[in-house]
């Protein structure tokens, strides 16, 4: 995935990001797990399939409160996704990526 950090608050861990996934891309395993912070996902274009069976198409939205399991996603097609991680995040949703898309 390629990512653009739109905003990051270092004092709270909150941040907003745009992700560009190529069709067939699978998130790293450490993206999934029990959240220590709120997490919002809005699929602007494309489709993400979650490892828990949920499907998010263009216009799809999910809000995950702290303590909920965050699924691992696979991009079923080229996708553009907005992600907001809430206060309490110990790290951003990715450790390294590049923007703009190649």
C-alpha positions, 0 to 999 in steps of 0.5 A, spaced: 500 500 500 502 507 498 500 512 504 499 519 505 499 522 512 494 527 512 494 529 519 498 526 525 497 529 532 504 526 536 501 528 543 494 523 542 496 518 536 490 521 532 491 521 525 488 521 518 491 517 512 489 516 505 491 509 502 492 506 495 491 499 494 493 495 488 488 489 486 490 483 490 494 487 495 494 484 502 495 488 509 501 485 513 499 481 519 500 486 524 495 490 521 489 486 524 488 485 532 485 488 538 485 495 537 487 500 543 484 506 539 478 508 535 479 506 528 475 509 522 475 506 515 471 509 509 472 506 502 472 512 497 473 507 491 474 500 490 473 494 494 476 491 500 475 484 503 476 483 510 479 476 513 472 476 517 468 475 511 466 483 511 466 486 504 467 494 504 465 497 497 466 504 494 462 508 499 463 503 505 464 505 512 466 502 518 467 504 525 471 500 530 471 502 537 477 501 542 477 493 544 474 491 537 478 486 533 480 489 527 480 485 521 486 484 515 484 486 509 485 484 501 484 489 496 479 485 491 480 491 486 484 497 486 482 501 492 482 508 495 481 508 502 481 514 508 483 511 515 482 515 521 486 512 527 483 515 534 486 518 540 490 512 544 494 510 538 500 507 539 503 507 532 500 509 525 496 504 521 503 503 517 510 503 518 513 505 511 510 506 505 510 512 499 505 517 496 503 518 490 501 512 487 506 510 482 
